[in-house]
Amino acid sequence: MPMVALTVSASGISVTLDQNRLSVQAPDGAPVVIEQSEDLVMWSDLGSGIATDGYFLKEISGGGTRYFRAHAGATVIATNASPFVLTVNPELVTMPDGQIWRVAPQTVTVHPGTNYLAGDLFDGRLHVLKRRLHDGAVYYSRVIADTNGVTQVEPINAVLPITAIPKTKAAIAAHQALKVVLVGDSLEQGAGIADYHGTWPFLVFDATATTNAWSLRPEVSPLTYRNFGIGGITAEYGLIATRPGSPVLTTGYDLAIVGFGANPGTGDAVLVESMVHELRSAGIEVILQSGEQRQDGIATPFLDTDVFLAGIAANQGCALADTYSYMLENDGNYSTDKVHPSELGHQVWAGCMRSLLNGLPQESKAVVPASEFQSLTSLPESLRGAFPTSTTVQFTPTTTTGISAASLFPYNTMGVVLGKIPALSAVNVLVVGQSATFHADSACAVSLLTENPNGVQAEVLVEYGNGMPNRSLTVNGFFLPRITPSSGIGTWNTNLPVDLTITVTDGVLTLAGVSFPVRH
């Protein structure tokens, strides 16, 4: 019987027949299953001899008459001597262009609790992630373990994720110009290590291909970016960064990367959604990073909760980078403060971001028109709890006896060194006896956004004009330039109209704006 060759193009599997053997060749040792069929290959009786390396079939010998089909197999997982160590041979995934994408068989270690085995779209390796949230990976299996080892393995149909940043992906694929802006707290800024050249923003957006594996610069030309991250900030800052007319919205950025949550703030989720809404309404694609769970015992902001992150992404049409889950893979990813990344952690963070900023062909999510954007108010009350469900920020007082001045600081402390970051907006400067007034038809709280420089202190009287008791407040300057929200200076359980008057009784106050959270 002459030799016959058959290639199944959908899976890239080659099937070769001769007089006494059926051989199956898969790309890079991919898993293959041989099953009976009536439409492909007539061959001799299936014998008992099956050559295997423990994870996928290689060849079948036999005599007689049977019909067989070769096709890609499902993910195969084997337990090793350790009950927490698994060897995984992942399923093949077909890309939109018909090519096969796969992760090579690897050995991974899982931990007590829930583990997701996921193939990173940039480094091509398996990662063990805490949750199924990241848009830059193919998920293969959910693995449950207790303190004694693996107790349950649940298969997941492996599919290439649909991208929410198609314009960015197209620019990478075509090696065309890309403009990126970063807005967030110290984790976005690149804190944790002394050398800025080792931080994840530098590794992804500044460094050359000869110095690190994560740089976008070899793939994109020209690539420009600005980093507006500030250490110690909460999400009120994002509303200032994305205020109407701000450089973030008007400079023509293609992509914004947004990351908040390291600093406790009860309004973070809705504030983040508000700034994402402004970015998306301006036609800017968005990658939303997961809120970092601090490792130092401080209460974690609820921005960590995946239901809120997924809700924002679905409502506003943006991508999710689960940097938090990537950081949890290794204790060495954290610096000594147990909050910010170590040198290794910055590399992990850069890799997580590159998994989204990859060069693979991916289908695009349907663009959500700005007119159809929703808000977190669409979530059930049980998930929203007692948190504010919308927030507005006012930058210009209704009346003021102070002066308007240029912001004292660039909005990223690295901007002083790099000379890249301009001030974003004007501020209101009030001295003793001067005041500023603001009005809101409805609010459940008030937060002042101040920007006093180091060593400059102000004593402030806050009057709400709605029957709530007046408050006195001390505003201290910081050694790092940042907008500081005075959250909770006025908080009540229901929405009330607010006629806010802020009067300086001692010192100097630099006031960037006022935020008014609302409950629905």
C-alpha positions in Angstrom: 0.0 0.0 0.0 1.6 3.3 -1.0 2.4 6.0 1.5 -0.4 8.6 1.9 -0.1 12.0 3.5 -3.0 14.0 4.9 -2.8 17.4 6.5 -5.7 18.7 8.6 -5.1 22.5 8.1 -7.5 23.5 10.9 -5.2 22.1 13.5 -1.9 21.8 11.7 -1.7 18.1 12.3 0.0 15.8 9.7 -1.3 12.2 9.4 1.0 9.8 7.5 0.0 6.2 6.5 2.2 3.4 5.3 1.6 -0.4 5.2 1.8 -1.0 8.9 1.7 2.2 10.7 -0.4 5.4 11.2 1.8 8.3 12.3 0.5 11.5 13.7 2.7 14.7 13.7 1.4 17.7 15.6 3.0 21.2 15.8 5.6 21.4 18.7 4.2 18.3 20.4 0.6 19.4 20.5 -1.9 17.0 22.1 -3.6 14.7 19.5 -6.6 12.4 19.8 -7.3 9.6 17.3 -10.9 8.7 17.1 -13.1 6.6 14.8 -14.6 8.4 11.8 -16.3 7.6 8.5 -15.0 10.3 6.3 -11.2 10.7 6.4 -8.9 7.7 6.5 -9.5 4.0 5.9 -6.9 1.9 7.6 -6.1 -1.4 9.2 -7.5 -2.7 12.5 -6.5 -0.7 15.5 -3.9 -2.6 17.4 -3.2 -2.5 21.1 0.2 -0.8 20.8 -0.1 3.0 21.4 3.2 4.9 21.7 2.8 7.8 24.2 4.9 10.1 26.3 2.1 10.3 28.9 0.4 13.4 27.5 -0.4 12.9 23.9 -0.6 10.1 21.3 2.2 9.8 18.7 1.5 6.8 16.6 -0.9 3.9 16.2 0.0 0.4 14.8 -2.4 -2.3 13.8 -4.2 -4.3 11.0 -7.7 -4.8 9.7 -10.1 -2.1 8.6 -11.1 1.0 10.5 -11.7 4.7 9.9 -9.9 7.3 11.9 -9.7 11.1 12.3 -6.8 13.1 13.9 -7.7 16.3 15.7 -6.4 18.7 18.4 -7.0 17.4 21.9 -8.2 19.2 25.0 -5.9 20.5 27.7 -4.3 17.6 29.5 -3.2 17.9 33.1 -1.1 15.4 35.1 -0.3 15.4 38.8 3.3 15.1 39.8 4.8 13.8 43.0 3.9 17.0 44.8 0.1 17.4 45.2 0.5 21.1 44.2 2.6 20.6 41.1 0.9 20.0 37.8 2.2 19.3 34.3 0.0 20.9 31.8 -0.2 20.3 28.0 -2.5 23.1 26.8 -5.1 22.9 24.1 -4.5 24.4 20.7 -6.1 27.8 19.9 -6.9 29.0 16.4 -6.4 32.7 15.7 -8.6 34.7 13.4 -6.1 34.3 10.5 -6.3 30.5 10.8 -2.9 30.1 12.4 -2.4 28.0 15.5 -1.4 29.6 18.8 -0.3 27.4 21.6 1.6 27.3 24.9 4.2 24.5 25.2 3.7 21.9 27.9 4.9 23.3 31.3 5.0 22.4 34.9 3.3 24.8 37.3 2.7 25.1 41.1 -0.7 26.0 42.4 -1.7 27.2 45.8 -4.5 26.5 48.3 -7.7 28.2 47.0 -8.7 29.0 43.5 -6.2 28.9 40.7 -6.7 29.7 37.0 -4.2 28.2 34.5 -3.7 30.8 31.7 -1.5 31.2 28.7 0.1 34.7 28.4 -0.4 36.2 24.9 3.0 37.9 24.9 5.5 35.6 26.7 3.7 32.3 25.6 4.0 30.8 29.0 1.5 29.4 31.6 0.6 31.6 34.5 -1.3 30.7 37.6 -3.7 33.5 38.3 -6.0 34.2 41.2 -9.1 34.9 39.0 -10.5 34.8 35.5 -10.3 38.5 34.8 -7.3 39.2 32.6 -7.8 40.1 28.9 -4.3 39.2 27.9 -4.4 35.4 28.4 -6.1 32.2 27.2 -7.7 30.3 30.2 -7.4 26.5 30.2 -8.5 25.3 33.5 -9.8 26.2 37.0 -7.9 24.3 39.7 -9.1 24.1 43.3 -6.7 23.1 46.1 -6.8 22.8 49.8 -3.9 22.6 52.2 -3.2 19.0 51.2 -3.1 19.6 47.4 -5.4 19.7 44.3 -8.9 18.6 45.0 -10.7 19.6 41.7 -9.8 20.4 38.1 -12.4 22.1 35.9 -11.7 22.4 32.2 -12.2 25.8 30.4 -12.8 25.9 26.7 -9.6 27.6 25.5 -10.3 30.6 23.2 -8.4 33.6 22.2 -9.8 36.7 24.0 -11.5 39.4 22.1 -9.6 42.7 22.3 -11.1 46.0 23.5 -8.2 48.0 22.2 -8.4 47.3 18.4 -6.9 50.7 17.3 -3.9 50.1 19.6 -3.5 46.6 18.3 -3.7 47.7 14.7 -0.9 50.3 15.3 1.3 47.6 16.9 0.7 45.2 14.0 1.3 47.9 11.4 4.4 49.4 13.3 2.6 52.8 13.2 2.5 55.7 15.6 1.0 55.3 19.0 0.4 57.9 21.8 -0.2 56.5 25.3 -1.1 58.3 28.6 -0.9 56.8 32.1 -3.2 58.1 34.9 -3.2 56.6 38.4 -1.4 56.3 41.8 2.1 55.3 42.8 1.8 51.9 41.1 1.1 53.7 37.8 3.8 56.2 38.5 6.4 53.4 38.9 7.2 53.6 42.6 8.9 50.8 44.6 12.5 51.0 43.3 15.0 53.9 43.1 16.0 53.5 39.5 13.3 54.8 37.1 14.9 52.8 34.3 13.8 49.6 36.0 10.2 50.6 36.4 7.4 49.0 34.4 6.4 52.2 32.5 10.0 52.7 31.4 10.4 49.0 30.5 7.3 49.0 28.3 7.4 52.5 26.8 11.0 53.9 27.0 13.6 51.2 26.9 15.1 49.8 23.7 14.9 46.2 22.5 18.6 45.7 23.3 18.1 46.3 27.0 14.8 44.6 27.8 12.2 42.1 26.5 9.1 44.2 27.1 9.7 47.4 25.1 7.1 48.4 22.6 9.6 50.7 20.7 10.8 48.0 18.3 7.2 47.5 17.2 5.8 51.0 17.2 7.2 54.1 15.5 7.0 56.8 16.7 5.9 55.9 20.3 5.2 58.7 22.7 3.8 58.5 26.2 3.2 60.6 29.3 2.9 59.4 32.8 0.5 61.3 35.1 0.7 58.9 38.0 1.1 60.3 41.5 2.1 58.5 44.7 -0.5 58.5 47.5 -3.4 59.6 45.4 -6.9 58.3 45.3 -9.3 58.3 42.4 -10.5 61.9 42.8 -7.2 62.8 41.0 -8.3 60.9 37.9 -11.3 63.2 37.6 -9.0 66.2 37.6 -6.7 64.5 35.1 -9.6 63.9 32.8 -11.4 67.2 33.3 -12.9 68.7 30.1 -10.2 70.5 28.2 -7.3 68.7 30.1 -4.2 67.6 28.1 -5.2 64.0 28.8 -8.3 64.4 26.7 -7.1 67.0 24.1 -3.6 65.8 23.2 -4.7 63.1 20.8 -3.8 60.0 22.9 -4.7 56.6 21.3 -4.6 54.7 24.6 -5.0 55.5 28.3 -3.8 53.1 31.0 -5.7 53.7 34.3 -4.7 52.3 37.7 -6.1 53.2 41.1 -6.8 51.4 44.3 -3.6 51.2 46.3 -4.8 54.0 48.6 -8.0 53.4 50.5 -10.9 55.5 49.2 -14.6 54.6 49.5 -15.5 56.2 46.2 -12.8 54.7 44.0 -14.9 52.5 41.8 -17.4 55.1 40.7 -14.7 57.7 40.4 -12.7 55.4 38.2 -15.7 54.7 36.0 -16.3 58.4 35.7 -12.8 59.1 34.4 -12.9 56.0 32.1 -16.2 57.4 30.7 -14.5 60.7 29.9 -11.6 58.9 28.2 -13.9 56.6 26.2 -16.2 59.5 25.2 -13.1 61.3 23.8 -12.4 58.2 21.6 -9.4 57.1 23.6 -9.1 53.3 24.2 -8.6 52.3 27.8 -6.8 49.5 29.7 -8.0 49.4 33.3 -5.5 47.9 35.7 -6.9 45.9 38.7 -6.7 47.6 42.1 -3.7 46.4 44.0 -4.3 44.5 47.2 -1.9 45.9 49.7 0.3 43.4 51.6 0.9 45.6 54.7 -2.4 45.0 56.5 -4.2 48.2 55.4 -7.8 47.6 54.3 -8.1 46.9 50.6 -10.2 49.3 48.6 -13.2 47.6 46.9 -11.8 48.4 43.5 -10.1 45.0 43.9 -13.4 43.3 43.6 -13.6 41.8 40.1 -17.4 42.4 39.8 -16.8 46.2 39.8 -13.8 46.0 37.4 -15.7 43.7 35.0 -18.7 46.0 35.3 -16.7 49.1 34.4 -15.1 47.3 31.5 -18.5 46.1 30.2 -20.2 49.4 30.7 -17.5 51.6 29.2 -15.9 49.2 26.6 -12.4 49.0 28.0 -9.8 46.2 28.5 -8.7 44.7 31.8 -5.2 44.0 32.9 -5.2 41.9 36.1 -1.8 43.2 37.4 -2.9 42.2 40.9 -3.1 38.5 40.0 0.2 38.6 38.2 1.9 40.1 41.2 0.5 37.4 43.5 2.4 34.7 41.5 5.6 35.3 43.5 6.2 36.8 46.9 9.4 38.3 45.5 7.4 40.6 43.3 6.8 43.0 46.2 9.3 45.5 47.6 10.0 45.7 51.3 7.0 48.0 52.0 4.7 45.1 50.8 2.8 47.6 48.6 4.9 48.5 45.6 6.7 46.2 43.1 10.3 45.1 43.6 12.6 45.2 40.7 11.3 41.7 39.7 7.8 42.9 40.3 8.2 45.8 37.9 9.3 43.2 35.2 6.2 41.1 36.0 4.0 44.2 35.8 5.6 45.1 32.4 4.9 41.5 31.2 1.3 41.7 32.3 0.8 44.9 30.3 2.6 43.5 27.2 0.2 40.5 27.2 -2.5 43.0 26.2 -0.1 45.0 24.0 0.8 41.9 21.9 1.2 41.5 18.1 -1.2 38.6 17.7 -4.3 39.0 15.4 -7.4 39.1 17.6 -11.0 39.8 17.0 -12.3 43.1 18.2 -15.1 43.7 20.7 -18.0 45.7 19.3 -17.3 49.4 20.0 -19.6 50.8 22.7 -21.0 54.1 21.4 -20.7 56.9 24.0 -24.4 57.3 23.9 -24.8 53.7 25.2 -22.3 53.9 28.0 -23.9 52.7 31.3 -22.8 53.2 34.9 -22.3 51.2 38.0 -25.8 52.1 39.0 -26.9 49.3 36.7 -25.4 46.8 39.2 -27.6 45.2 41.8 -27.9 47.2 45.1 -26.4 44.2 47.0 -23.2 44.8 45.0 -23.2 48.6 45.2 -23.7 48.6 48.9 -23.4 52.0 50.6 -20.8 53.4 48.2 -21.5 56.6 46.2 -22.8 55.8 42.7 -21.7 58.9 40.9 -19.4 61.8 41.5 -18.8 65.2 40.0 -15.8 67.5 40.4 -16.0 71.3 40.2 -12.8 73.1 39.4 -14.0 76.7 39.2 -15.7 78.3 42.2 -19.1 79.9 41.8 -17.5 82.9 43.6 -14.1 83.5 45.2 -12.1 86.3 46.8 -8.9 84.5 46.1 -6.8 84.3 42.9 -6.5 81.7 40.1 -3.0 80.6 39.5 -1.0 78.0 37.5 -0.6 74.7 39.3 2.5 74.8 41.5 3.7 71.3 40.5 4.0 68.9 37.6 1.6 66.1 38.3 4.2 63.4 38.3 7.1 63.7 40.7 9.3 62.1 38.0 8.3 64.9 35.7 10.7 67.2 37.5 13.6 64.9 36.6 12.4 63.9 33.1 11.1 67.3 32.1 8.2 65.7 30.3 5.0 66.4 32.4 3.3 69.8 32.3 0.8 71.0 34.9 -2.7 70.0 34.1 -4.9 72.9 35.4 -5.2 76.1 37.3 -5.7 76.2 41.0 -7.4 78.6 43.5 -5.1 80.2 46.0 -6.7 81.5 49.2 -5.1 83.4 52.0 -6.4 84.3 55.5 -9.9 85.8 55.3 -10.4 84.7 51.6 -13.0 82.1 50.6 -14.4 80.1 47.7 -18.0 78.9 47.2 -19.4 76.0 45.3 -22.9 74.7 44.7 -24.3 71.2 44.1 -28.0 70.4 43.8 -27.4 67.0 45.4 -24.5 65.3 47.2 -24.0 62.8 50.1 -20.5 64.1 50.9 -17.9 66.7 50.1 -14.2 66.3 49.5 -11.7 69.1 49.0 -8.9 68.5 46.5 -5.9 70.5 47.7 -2.3 70.9 46.5 -0.4 72.7 49.3 3.4 72.5 48.8 5.8 71.1 51.4 5.8 73.2 54.6 2.7 75.2 53.8 -0.2 74.7 56.1 -3.8 76.1 56.2 -6.5 76.1 58.7 -9.9 76.0 56.9 -13.5 76.5 57.9 -16.0 74.4 55.8 -19.6 75.4 55.8 -22.1 73.2 53.9 -25.2 75.5 53.9 -27.6 72.6 54.3 -28.0 72.2 58.0 -25.0 69.9 58.5 -22.5 71.1 61.2 -19.6 73.2 60.0 -16.2 71.6 60.1 -12.7 72.9 60.7 -9.9 71.3 58.7 -6.1 71.4 58.8 -4.4 71.1 55.4 -0.7 70.2 55.4 1.7 70.4 52.6 3.6 67.3 51.4 7.2 66.8 50.4 5.9 65.2 47.2 3.7 67.2 44.8 0.3 65.7 44.7 -3.4 66.5 44.9 -4.6 65.5 48.3 -8.3 64.7 48.7 -9.7 65.5 52.1 -12.2 62.7 52.0 -14.9 62.5 54.6 -14.8 66.1 55.8 -18.5 66.2 55.1 -20.3 62.9 54.9 -24.0 62.1 55.5 -26.3 59.2 54.8 -28.6 60.9 52.2 -28.3 63.3 49.3 -28.7 67.0 50.2 -28.2 70.3 48.3 -24.9 71.9 49.1 -23.9 75.5 49.2 -20.3 75.1 50.1 -18.1 77.9 51.5 -14.4 77.3 52.2 -12.7 80.0 54.2 -9.1 80.2 55.2 -8.6 81.2 58.9 -4.8 80.7 59.0 -2.1 80.1 56.4 -2.5 79.5 52.7 -4.7 77.0 50.8 -4.1 75.8 47.3 -7.4 74.4 46.2 -7.6 72.4 42.9 -11.3 71.6 43.1 -14.2 70.0 45.1 -15.8 66.6 44.5 -19.5 65.9 45.3 -20.4 62.2 45.6 -24.0 61.2 45.1 -26.0 58.1 46.1 -28.7 56.7 43.8 
